[in-house]
């Protein structure tokens, strides 16, 4: 069950847009990808840390394990899809490792307090304190 936050549905829609964007970028042919100047492992790491932290802010801590497992599974599934598509992409275990490290760092940051980001925004915008179910 999602936390009772003022903009919960908006945040959830934004989160799904982030997931869809990540999947699309990961499945584009290699030659169509922009260069960022970063190692692709850093891109994987940052993407999965952000996704994990984002969704952790929308759900109670008791749901964090589901978020972690879902993003690890998503990373593995994308790697298999890249290998099966034959569009200049390939399955890379190092991408899975970078994704998983990003998920773990996102989890640690969320447990350290970042998991309250949606509630912070509610307090900044004057919304009343939502009930947090744990």
Order of alpha helices (4+ residues) and beta strands (2+ residues): alpha-alpha-alpha-alpha-alpha
